[in-house]
Amino acid sequence: WNHNLTEEERKLRKNQKFILKGLSRSCFERDRFQCVICDSNKNIHAHHLNSWKHFSGDRFEINNLTTLCNPCHKQYHKLVKLKDATKENFNIYLNNIKEQSASV
């Protein structure tokens, strides 16, 4: 509970959570409820390709979401810092992962 928020800000946050829940569900359905990196269906997240913080205009766009399991999500952000979280950087990361898997 943040006592510094106005009632209007609280309503906006509640509405955003409702919208994000539906978007996350649509993202999971599109990605067959599997992590796009490892195909796991355990503990999946809707990851914002262009970061929530730095790309506010993309926050509620389904094409800005992809499905990641918790371990892959953590690994991605360990290597790619939030300010560098973009669709382009994610695609580079994903291609590198797939190339590494193919060469093993």
Secondary structure, DSSP 8 states (H G I E B T S, - for coil): --TTS-HHHHHHHHHHHHHHHHHHHHHHHHTTTS-TTT---SSEEEEESS-TTT-GGGTT-GGGEEEEEHHHHHHHHHHS-GGG--HHHHHHHHHHHHHHHHH-
